[in-house]
Structures are given as C-alpha cells and as structure tokens.
C-alpha cells in the first residue's frame, strides 16, 4: 500500500479534465457512474475526483473491483478498495473470477476478458476507467506491433456510448499524463495499492512501459502526447471509413447486396464494406489476407455461387446477391402453419404470399386444404414441375436449378396436406399451379 502526505497544492487540471469528459458524454443527473476500481493510483484518483464532482453533476457513484486471484495480495487489494469506498460513501461491488494461467491468449488477455465480463454485470449507465495518456501511447505501440489496422490503431476513446442495454464507457483521465495523476494523489494524501506484476517485463505491455517508451521519450520529447494525438486521428479515419461503408451499403442494396453493383467498387471499398458489416454483426473482423482472397474470388467468378469463410463470418454469393452470416450459426427454421397471412417468417427473412391472377399457386387449392405449412425440406421430398413430367427428387431439382449444397437446407418449402406445393428458388408443383384467369398466390422468398 502506497501512501503520501499532502505537501503541495492540488493541480485543478485533473478535475477539470474529468468534468469535461462527463459533459461530453452527457452524463445525466440520476445516472450511475461505476468506477472500475483496481486500487491502483489511476482508478483511485478517478474515484476521488468523481466524488468531488458528483454533487455538482447529480449522478450516482459506484465502484467495482474484480478479484482475479493471480496475486497473493489480491485479498488485501479487495479489502483496501472496500474500505476506500466505505470512507467515501460509494456503493461497492466485488467480483471474484477464475483466470487460467495457461490460457492460450496469455494470462494478461485472459484476466482482461474476465474483468470486462464481470464489469458488464454492474447495473449502471457508465463504466469509468482510469486509463491515461501514457496508457494510450502504449496501447497504440502494442497494437501497431501486432499489425493493427486503422480501427485498432485508434486505441481508446474517452467516451464510448454503450450498445442498447449495455453501459457506455468513460476514460476521463485519457488526456492526462501518469505523472499528473500521481501528483494529484500525493497532493491529496491518497493511499493506493501497487501491483507487483506491473514491473514484470515478461509481459509485453510492461516491456513497452519500462524499456521502450523511456527510450522513445528521451529521443523524441513529447512522444507520448504525439502518439496519443495519432490515435485520435486514427479514430477519426475509422469513423470516416464507417460512413463510406454505410454509403456503399445503401448503393449496393442494403440487407443483401447486389453483387454486380458491389463489384463496381474498388477492392479497398469492397473489403471496407465487408469488414464493417462483420463488425456490425458483433463479430471480429477477419485478417486482411482473407478479405483480399474473398474479393479476388468474387471478381474471378462473378456469376458463380460462392461460400467464402471470413473467420467468424461467411460471405455467401448466389444469383446476383451477396450476404454475410455467422460461421456455423445457420439454423434450419421451424415450421409455421399458414392461415391466410400475406407473409410468413423464414429465418432472417420472410416468405411473401402475394395475390395474383393466373400465376403461382391456386388459391382455391390452398383454401380447400386441411393444412398448409411453411417449413424445411424433409426426407423423400419430391416435386413435379410440369403436367405429365415425372416427379423429381429435391436433390435433382436443386442441381438443375444451380442451388449450391450449402443453401439447400435453408430453402423454404410450402407443404399442402403433406405434399410439396412450392420450393423456394425451385418453383411451383404442377398439381397446385394456378390456371389462366384463376385467383392465385405467388410465394416470394425475401432473405
């Protein structure tokens, strides 16, 4: 436990910086701000500054500590955080998590994932973290050395609005150097804990902090501030790439993209759009090499049905359309009984049953039926496409229609009293076809 005496007047810059971030985020009176409190100097200072600001801002303050069990001092740290919150009149949440020391991602990454998972359970509008400018510079260096793109190089933002139902994230100290934070703590006589693992240079971030960054600052004074500014510029560029992706998506057809229009774009814009849409699905963006190969195959075979793996997602191209779906998450929709509705749900899309005359299915045949069901294929499924023609198996029908095997389980089938009347992408059975001038129903599958 580190403690100091109040020997110098406190620097108001830290408090002003925190207040400015709260104002930018629009933290409203009555909202709860929860500090991710490790007990270290950064989060301890942040907590004390927020205590000083809570009456003015009208927000409720809480703190949460995650006990990883990786240090013999972990119990003492938890109790120190609890005592600090009790003294300040701050609600305290404690979480104990298990971190595998042999995790393939490494203990640092495993601990970070466990910590964020625990913090996600805190009932609050905002989670506040004690990251500062030195952390920002280290994060940028760390990510660049791992080959990060524009988004990764953007590092951390001071304000990150939360997804629906999830808290936003605040990093109010991001504009301050660590030395300023320590100085504020000393000026106020604060006590904090020291994590012994922070000096272990076997961890990459510690190596950057203790060996690389001091050399950079000695050779290039102001390097930390410059790197932090670069991160802000990368974030701005990433936002612009997102805007471009939205424009390209709208121009190419929104939900499912028109393949021909997509391929009019440059390779860079196609990759940007695919990457952006994968992230919008909540999935990790693939490596650049995978995107390059996917775009190459799309251009070399502009009419061919393709299913291209992109890490956590799959790019599907078929009959002039292109869409993305999660890898391994394709589920066969269940059956739905039709009671005359204009449309029925089918997977992520719908089957529209449009009224017509002399086209599609005979409405009279549908109305006479005991049961009309929209569902998936079944064993032995067959359909006769024309009067006098033989019944063809589902497999043969799909082969003739050029439907790839990976799409077949997801085709909608309209079953009338146990017989196939219509198969999506294939057509209408001869015995259910509407006669000229007769009222009909035309099924249309909209993915």
C-alpha positions in Angstrom: 0.0 0.0 0.0 1.4 3.4 -1.0 0.5 6.5 0.9 1.7 10.1 0.8 1.2 13.3 2.7 -0.5 16.4 1.2 2.6 18.7 0.7 1.7 20.7 -2.4 -1.5 22.3 -3.6 -3.6 20.1 -5.9 -3.5 20.7 -9.7 -7.0 21.6 -10.8 -6.3 20.3 -14.3 -7.2 16.7 -13.4 -10.6 17.7 -12.0 -11.3 19.9 -15.0 -10.4 17.1 -17.4 -12.8 14.7 -15.8 -15.6 17.2 -15.7 -15.1 17.9 -19.4 -15.4 14.2 -20.3 -18.5 13.8 -18.3 -20.0 16.8 -20.1 -19.0 15.5 -23.5 -20.6 12.1 -22.7 -23.8 13.9 -21.5 -23.8 12.1 -18.1 -27.3 13.0 -16.8 -28.4 13.6 -13.2 -29.6 10.4 -11.7 -27.4 8.2 -13.9 -25.0 5.8 -12.2 -21.3 6.0 -13.0 -19.3 3.0 -11.8 -15.6 3.2 -11.5 -13.6 0.1 -12.4 -11.5 0.2 -9.2 -8.3 -1.8 -9.1 -6.9 0.0 -6.1 -4.0 1.4 -8.2 -3.2 5.1 -8.3 -5.1 5.8 -11.6 -8.5 4.4 -10.6 -8.1 5.7 -7.0 -7.6 9.2 -8.2 -10.5 8.9 -10.7 -12.8 7.7 -7.9 -11.8 10.6 -5.6 -12.3 13.2 -8.4 -15.8 11.8 -9.2 -16.7 12.0 -5.5 -15.8 15.7 -5.7 -17.9 16.1 -8.9 -21.0 14.0 -8.1 -22.9 16.7 -6.2 -22.4 19.2 -9.0 -23.3 16.6 -11.7 -26.1 15.0 -9.8 -25.0 11.5 -10.8 -24.9 8.4 -8.6 -21.4 6.9 -8.0 -20.4 3.3 -7.5 -17.2 1.3 -7.8 -16.5 -2.3 -8.8 -13.4 -4.4 -8.0 -12.5 -7.7 -9.8 -10.5 -10.2 -7.7 -8.5 -12.2 -10.2 -6.8 -14.4 -7.6 -3.5 -14.1 -9.5 -1.6 -12.3 -6.8 -1.0 -13.3 -3.1 -2.1 -9.7 -2.3 -5.4 -10.0 -4.1 -7.5 -10.3 -0.9 -5.7 -7.3 0.6 -6.4 -5.2 -2.5 -10.1 -6.1 -2.4 -10.4 -5.0 1.2 -8.5 -1.8 0.6 -10.9 -0.9 -2.2 -13.9 -1.8 0.0 -12.5 0.4 2.8 -11.9 3.3 0.4 -15.5 3.2 -0.9 -16.9 2.9 2.6 -15.0 6.0 3.6 -16.2 8.0 0.6 -19.8 6.8 0.8 -19.7 5.0 -2.5 -21.6 1.8 -3.3 -19.1 -1.1 -3.7 -19.4 -4.2 -5.9 -16.8 -7.0 -5.6 -16.4 -9.9 -8.1 -14.2 -13.0 -7.9 -13.3 -14.5 -11.2 -11.1 -17.5 -12.2 -8.3 -16.8 -14.7 -6.5 -19.7 -16.3 -2.7 -19.1 -16.1 -2.3 -21.4 -19.1 -4.9 -19.6 -21.3 -3.8 -19.7 -25.0 -4.3 -16.0 -25.2 -2.0 -15.4 -22.3 -2.8 -14.5 -18.6 -3.0 -10.8 -19.4 -5.6 -11.2 -22.1 -7.5 -13.8 -20.0 -7.6 -11.6 -17.0 -8.8 -8.6 -19.1 -11.6 -10.7 -20.6 -12.7 -12.0 -17.2 -12.6 -8.5 -15.8 -14.7 -7.0 -18.6 -17.2 -9.8 -18.4 -17.6 -9.2 -14.6 -18.0 -5.5 -15.0 -20.7 -5.9 -17.6 -22.9 -7.2 -14.9 -22.8 -3.9 -12.8 -26.1 -2.0 -13.0 -25.0 1.4 -14.3 -25.2 3.8 -17.2 -21.5 4.3 -17.5 -18.3 2.3 -16.6 -15.4 4.6 -15.9 -11.8 3.5 -16.3 -8.6 5.1 -15.1 -6.6 4.9 -18.4 -4.4 7.9 -19.1 -2.3 9.3 -21.9 0.7 7.0 -21.2 -1.7 4.0 -21.5 -2.9 5.4 -24.8 0.6 5.6 -26.2 1.5 2.1 -25.0 -1.7 0.7 -26.5 -1.1 2.3 -29.9 2.5 0.9 -29.9 1.3 -2.5 -28.8 -1.3 -2.7 -31.5 0.9 -1.4 -34.3 3.5 -4.1 -33.4 0.7 -6.7 -33.8 -0.2 -5.4 -37.2 -3.4 -3.5 -36.3 -5.3 -1.6 -38.9 -6.9 1.9 -38.7 -9.5 0.8 -36.2 -7.1 -0.9 -33.9 -4.6 2.0 -34.1 -7.4 4.2 -32.8 -6.8 2.6 -29.4 -9.1 4.0 -26.7 -11.7 6.7 -26.8 -12.5 9.0 -23.9 -16.3 8.4 -24.5 -17.8 5.2 -25.9 -21.6 5.1 -26.0 -23.0 1.8 -24.9 -24.9 -0.6 -27.1 -28.6 -1.0 -26.3 -29.0 -2.4 -22.8 -25.2 -2.1 -22.1 -23.3 0.7 -20.2 -21.2 3.2 -22.0 -17.5 3.6 -21.2 -15.7 6.7 -19.9 -12.0 7.3 -19.7 -11.9 10.7 -18.1 -8.1 10.7 -17.4 -7.1 9.9 -21.0 -5.8 13.4 -21.6 -3.5 13.4 -18.6 0.0 12.0 -18.1 0.5 9.4 -15.4 2.8 11.9 -13.6 0.0 14.4 -13.3 -2.2 11.7 -11.8 0.4 10.7 -9.2 1.0 14.3 -8.4 -2.8 14.8 -7.7 -2.8 11.7 -5.5 0.2 13.0 -3.5 -1.3 16.4 -3.2 -4.4 14.9 -1.6 -2.6 12.4 0.6 -4.2 9.4 -1.1 -3.2 5.8 -0.5 -3.2 3.2 -3.2 -2.0 -0.3 -3.9 0.9 -1.4 -6.1 0.5 -4.4 -8.3 3.8 -6.3 -8.3 3.1 -7.7 -11.7 3.3 -4.2 -13.3 7.1 -4.5 -13.1 7.3 -7.9 -14.7 8.8 -7.3 -18.1 7.9 -10.8 -19.3 4.6 -9.1 -20.1 4.6 -7.1 -23.4 2.9 -4.0 -22.1 5.3 -3.8 -19.1 8.3 -4.2 -21.5 6.9 -1.3 -23.6 6.3 0.8 -20.5 9.6 0.3 -18.7 12.1 -0.1 -21.6 10.7 1.1 -24.9 8.7 4.2 -24.0 11.5 5.8 -21.9 13.9 5.4 -24.8 11.4 7.0 -27.2 10.8 9.9 -24.9 14.5 10.5 -24.5 15.0 10.6 -28.2 11.7 12.3 -29.1 10.5 14.6 -26.2 6.7 14.7 -26.3 6.4 11.3 -27.9 3.6 10.2 -25.6 1.4 13.2 -26.5 2.2 12.8 -30.2 1.2 9.1 -30.1 -2.0 9.9 -28.3 -2.9 12.5 -30.9 -2.1 10.0 -33.6 -4.6 7.6 -32.0 -7.3 10.3 -32.2 -6.6 10.8 -35.9 -6.8 7.0 -36.5 -10.2 7.0 -34.7 -11.4 9.8 -36.9 -10.3 8.0 -40.0 -12.1 4.8 -38.8 -15.3 6.8 -38.4 -15.0 8.1 -41.9 -14.5 4.6 -43.2 -17.7 3.6 -41.4 -19.5 6.5 -43.1 -18.2 5.3 -46.5 -19.3 1.8 -45.8 -22.8 3.0 -45.0 -23.0 4.9 -48.3 -21.7 1.8 -50.2 -24.1 -0.5 -48.5 -27.1 1.8 -49.4 -25.9 2.0 -53.0 -25.5 -1.8 -53.3 -28.8 -2.9 -51.8 -28.7 -2.7 -48.0 -29.6 -6.1 -46.4 -28.4 -8.3 -49.2 -26.1 -6.7 -51.6 -26.3 -6.7 -55.4 -23.2 -8.5 -56.5 -22.8 -6.6 -59.7 -23.0 -3.2 -58.0 -20.6 -4.3 -55.3 -18.0 -5.3 -57.8 -18.1 -1.9 -59.4 -16.4 -0.6 -56.2 -12.6 -0.8 -55.8 -11.2 -3.7 -54.0 -10.4 -1.5 -51.0 -14.0 -0.3 -50.7 -15.4 -3.9 -51.0 -13.1 -5.0 -48.2 -14.0 -2.0 -46.1 -17.7 -2.7 -46.5 -17.4 -6.4 -45.7 -15.2 -5.6 -42.7 -17.7 -3.0 -41.4 -20.7 -5.3 -41.8 -18.9 -8.2 -40.0 -18.2 -5.8 -37.1 -21.8 -4.7 -37.2 -22.8 -8.3 -36.6 -20.8 -8.2 -33.3 -18.1 -10.4 -34.8 -14.3 -10.0 -35.0 -13.1 -8.7 -38.3 -11.0 -11.1 -40.4 -7.4 -10.8 -41.3 -6.7 -8.6 -44.3 -5.4 -11.6 -46.3 -8.7 -13.4 -46.0 -10.6 -10.4 -47.3 -8.2 -10.0 -50.2 -8.7 -13.6 -51.2 -12.5 -13.3 -50.9 -12.6 -10.3 -53.1 -10.3 -12.0 -55.7 -12.7 -15.0 -55.9 -15.7 -12.8 -56.2 -14.1 -11.0 -59.2 -12.8 -14.1 -60.9 -16.2 -15.8 -60.7 -18.8 -13.0 -60.8 -21.7 -15.4 -61.6 -20.7 -18.5 -59.5 -22.3 -19.4 -56.2 -19.7 -19.0 -53.5 -19.4 -19.6 -49.8 -16.2 -17.8 -48.6 -15.1 -18.2 -44.9 -14.0 -15.0 -43.3 -13.1 -16.1 -39.8 -16.1 -15.7 -37.6 -18.3 -14.9 -40.6 -19.1 -16.4 -44.0 -19.6 -14.4 -47.2 -22.3 -16.0 -49.3 -22.8 -15.1 -53.0 -25.7 -16.6 -55.1 -27.8 -15.5 -58.0 -26.6 -11.9 -58.1 -26.9 -11.4 -54.3 -24.3 -11.3 -51.6 -24.7 -11.5 -47.8 -22.9 -12.3 -44.6 -23.8 -14.8 -41.9 -22.1 -16.1 -38.8 -19.9 -19.2 -39.3 -21.6 -22.3 -38.0 -24.7 -20.5 -36.9 -27.0 -21.3 -39.8 -30.1 -22.8 -38.3 -33.0 -24.5 -40.2 -36.1 -22.5 -39.4 -39.1 -24.4 -37.9 -42.5 -25.0 -39.5 -45.2 -22.3 -39.5 -48.9 -23.0 -40.3 -50.4 -20.7 -42.9 -53.8 -19.1 -42.1 -54.0 -16.8 -45.0 -51.3 -14.3 -43.9 -49.7 -12.1 -46.5 -46.3 -13.1 -45.3 -44.7 -15.7 -43.0 -41.3 -15.5 -41.2 -38.5 -17.6 -42.6 -35.1 -17.5 -40.8 -33.8 -14.0 -41.0 -36.2 -13.1 -43.8 -39.8 -13.7 -44.9 -41.9 -15.6 -47.5 -44.4 -13.1 -49.0 -47.6 -14.7 -50.4 -48.7 -12.1 -52.9 -52.1 -12.2 -54.6 -52.2 -12.7 -58.4 -54.3 -13.8 -61.2 -53.3 -16.8 -63.4 -49.9 -17.1 -61.7 -48.4 -19.0 -58.8 -50.4 -21.4 -56.6 -54.1 -21.9 -57.0 -55.8 -20.1 -54.2 -58.8 -22.4 -54.3 -56.5 -25.4 -53.8 -54.9 -23.7 -50.8 -58.3 -22.9 -49.3 -59.6 -26.5 -49.8 -56.6 -27.9 -48.0 -56.7 -29.2 -44.4 -53.3 -27.8 -43.6 -50.8 -25.5 -45.3 -47.4 -25.4 -43.7 -44.2 -23.4 -44.5 -41.2 -25.5 -43.3 -37.9 -27.0 -44.2 -37.2 -29.9 -46.6 -37.9 -33.5 -45.5 -36.6 -36.9 -46.4 -38.1 -38.1 -49.7 -39.2 -34.7 -50.8 -40.0 -34.6 -54.5 -41.9 -32.3 -56.8 -43.4 -32.5 -60.4 -42.6 -29.3 -62.3 -44.9 -29.9 -65.2 -48.0 -31.9 -66.2 -47.0 -35.3 -67.5 -43.5 -34.9 -66.2 -42.0 -37.3 -63.6 -41.6 -36.3 -60.0 -38.0 -35.2 -59.3 -36.1 -35.5 -56.1 -35.2 -32.5 -54.1 -31.5 -33.1 -54.8 -32.1 -33.3 -58.6 -34.3 -30.2 -58.5 -31.6 -28.2 -56.7 -28.8 -29.4 -59.0 -30.8 -28.4 -62.1 -31.6 -25.0 -60.6 -27.9 -24.5 -59.7 -28.6 -24.2 -56.0 -25.4 -25.0 -54.0 -25.5 -27.7 -51.4 -24.8 -25.2 -48.5 -28.0 -23.4 -49.3 -30.4 -26.3 -49.7 -31.2 -27.0 -46.0 -32.4 -23.4 -45.7 -34.8 -23.4 -48.7 -38.5 -22.8 -47.6 -41.0 -25.4 -48.7 -44.8 -24.9 -48.7 -46.5 -28.2 -47.9 -50.1 -28.6 -48.7 -51.7 -31.6 -46.9 -48.3 -33.4 -46.8 -47.3 -32.7 -50.5 -44.8 -30.1 -51.7 -46.6 -27.3 -53.5 -43.7 -24.9 -53.7 -40.0 -24.9 -53.0 -38.1 -21.6 -52.8 -35.7 -21.0 -55.7 -37.2 -24.0 -57.5 -40.8 -23.3 -58.3 -44.5 -24.5 -58.0 -45.7 -28.1 -58.3 -47.7 -28.8 -61.4 -50.8 -30.1 -59.5 -51.1 -26.9 -57.5 -50.4 -24.4 -60.3 -52.9 -21.7 -60.9 -55.0 -21.9 -64.2 -55.2 -18.9 -66.5 -57.6 -16.3 -65.1 -57.9 -18.1 -61.8 -57.0 -16.3 -58.5 -53.6 -17.3 -57.4 -50.9 -16.8 -54.7 -47.3 -16.2 -55.7 -44.8 -17.1 -52.9 -41.7 -14.9 -52.9 -38.7 -15.6 -50.6 -37.1 -12.4 -49.3 -33.9 -13.2 -47.5 
